[in-house]
Amino acid sequence: MAAMGDDVGRYPGEAGRTARGLGRRLSLALAVALASSVALADAPPAPHVQTLDIHRWRVVQRESGPTDYYTIVAAQPPFVRALYAPGMETTVLGIVFTDAERTAKKVRWRWRAETLPTLGSECGEGREDSAASVYLTWKRGLRWYTLKYVWSPIDKVGSVCRPIRNPFVAQDTVVLESGGPVDAWATEEIDLKAEFRRHFADNDPNADVPDLLGVGIMSDGDQTNSASAADYGDFALVVP
């Protein structure tokens, strides 16, 4: 004990320097911890990807003929198969979103063309057939807004066709995929606000965007009187 007392007496600043160093380290650690806590508190919540149950698809009666030519294929994961035959009236399947789903930021899905309707062209008069179509629909007041994304047999990717604008309907058809190869899956992701503003609000980044009401799918060949087939799967919403 005497020796320790002698050491302390001999180096009077050592204990103080040690304490100050420890204090600085503790202060630094506390600052880092507080900064991390603030960053975590300020950071927006991570987006949540919500897969849509494939059994929610229903025939949209007002837009459909008497034949439901869609089936669920029990693969892993399962998907919807559309097999349109000449002479059929077209049929549309749809999912109506819940209130929570309507705030989605993005929509994702996979699809693949199996049979391309002969010379089908969404941009050609009287030949408006596609192997696959996906509809996204909004509503504000009495006006419906729809973007129809298609897998076209021949139209150029990126083309925007058949615009409709009247007091009750605004719609554009957008070519996402074109031609072959068939039987090959492609994945799409749509930024909902960006797409709505691009097509319906002159690309105004501050334009208000209504909630998305639902999604639809359709394969058809009635205009060209030809077979059309496609598969649809893995529909998902990115929600706040």
N, C-alpha and C positions, 0 to 999 in steps of 0.2 A: 504493500500500500504506500509505504514511504517513497518507493521508487517511482510509482505513478504520480505521486504528488510532486516529486522533484522534476519529472518530465514536463508536467503541466506548467510548473513554475518556470522551467528553463525555456519553453516555447509558448509564451502566452498567446500568440496569434493563431496557433495551429487549430485549436478547437473552434475559434471563430470562423476561420476560413472554411473548415469542414462544414460547419452549420450553414454558412452562406451558400456554399456549393450545393448542399442538399436542398436548401430552400429554392435555389434557382431551378434545380431539376424538377422539384415538385411543382413549381409555378409553371414551368414549361409543359409538364405533363397535364396539368389542369387546363392550361390554355388550349392545348391540342384537343382534349376531351370536350371542352366547351364548344370549340369551333366545329368539331365533328357533330355534336348534338344540334347545333344551329343549322348546319348544312343538311342534316337529316330531316329536321323540322321543316325547312324551307323547300326541300325537294318535293316535286309532285309525286303522287303515288304511281307506282309502276303500272303500266297498262295491263289489263286482264284480257286474255284471249278466250272467248266463249264459243265453243263449238255448237252448232245448231243440230239438234236431234233430227236425224234423217227421216224419222217417222212423222215429223210435223208437216211435211209437204201435203198439200191438199189441192184438188182440182178447183180452179177459179171458174165457177160456173158461168158467170156472165161473159167470160171470154173464151169459152170452150165448147167443142162439139160433144157428141154423145160417147165417144170412145176414149177411154183412158189408156194411152199406149205407153205409159211409164211403169216400170217395175223397180223394186229395190233388189239389188244384187247383194247377197249375203257374203261379201268378201271381207277382208280385213285391211283397211276399214271398209264398211259397206258404201255403196254408191247407188245413184239413181240412173237407170238406163232408159233412154228414149228410143223407140223404134217406130218411126212414122212410115206408113205405107201409102202409096198413091190412092186417092179417092177418099181418104179420111178427112174429116174436118179437124182443124188444128185445136189442140188442147194445151192449156197453160197450167202449170203447178205453181203454188205460192205458199209463202210463210208470212203470216202477220206477226209483227214484232210486239213484244210486251213493252210497257212504259220504260223499263230499265234498258231494254235493248235498243230503243229508239235514240238513245244518246250516243250510239256507237260512233267511233272516229273513223274506222276502216272496216271494209268487208274483204274477206279472202275466200277463195275457192279454187278447186282443181276441176279441169274438164278435159275431155278428149273427143275429137271427131272420129266417128267410125264409118259413116257413109255421108259423103258430100252431095247435096241435091244438085242435079245436073245444071250447070250454068247459073245457079242461084246467085243473086246479087242484090244486096240491100240498097245499093245505089242505082240499080237499074229498074226502070219502070216495068211493072208486071212480072218481075222475077224475084220478088223480095222473100227469098227463102235462105235459111242458114242451117248448118248442121246443129248449131247450138246457139242459144240466146239466154242472157241473164238480164233481168229487169231490176232496177233499183228505183223505188218510188217514194217521193215526198209529197206533202200537201200543205198549202198555206191558204187559209180562207176557202174559197170555192175552186181554187186552181190546183190541178194535179201536175206534178213535175216527174218525168220519167227519163232515165237513161237506159237505153237498150244496148248492151254489149254483145257482140256477135262473133261467132267463128264462121267466117264467110268462105264459100268455095273459091271466089275469084277476086273479091275487092281488096284494095290495097290496105295494109295495116296502117291504122292511124286515121283513115278516112272517117269523116262525120257526114252521115247521110240522112235524108228524109226529115229535115227539121219541121216541127209543128209548133206554131205559136198562135194561140187565140186566148180569149179571156179565161177559158176553163182548162186548157191543156197546153203544156210545154214539154216537148219531147225531142231528143236527138238519138240517133243510132250511131254507135261508135264501133268500128272494126278493131277488135283486139287481136284476133288470129285469122289467118287466111290460108286456104289450101292444106296440103299435107305437110308432114306425113300424118296419116291417120293412125289410130291406135297408139298415140303417144300423148301422155298426160302433160298439160301445161298448167302452171300455177299463176293466178292473178291476184293482185291486191289493189283496192281502190281507196284512195283518200277521199272521204265523202265530202268534206267541206270544200276541198280544192276543186273537185270535179263539179260540184254544184255551182260554185262561183265561176268556173271557167265557161260552163255552158249556159247558165241562166242569169248571171250577174255581171257580165262583161269583165270577168276576171278581177273584180273589185275585192281586194284582200280583206276588207272590213264588212262586206255585205253579210247580212244576217242569213243564216241557213236553217230552215225548218228541220225538225227531227225526221229521220228516215222511218217510213211506215212499214216497209216490208220488201221482200225479194221474190222474184218469180223466175221460172225457167221455161223454155220452149224449144223444141226442135220441130221443123216443119218442111214440107215440100209441096204444098198445095198450089203455089203459083206456077211452079215448073212441072207439076204432075210427076214428081220423082221421089224415090225413097230418100229418107234422111234419118241418121242415127247418131247418137252421142251419149256420153256418160258424164255425170256430174257428181262431185263429191267434196267432202271436207269443207263445207261452208262454215265460216267462223266470223265472229265479230270481235273487233278490238274495242273494248269499252273502257271508260275512265275508271 
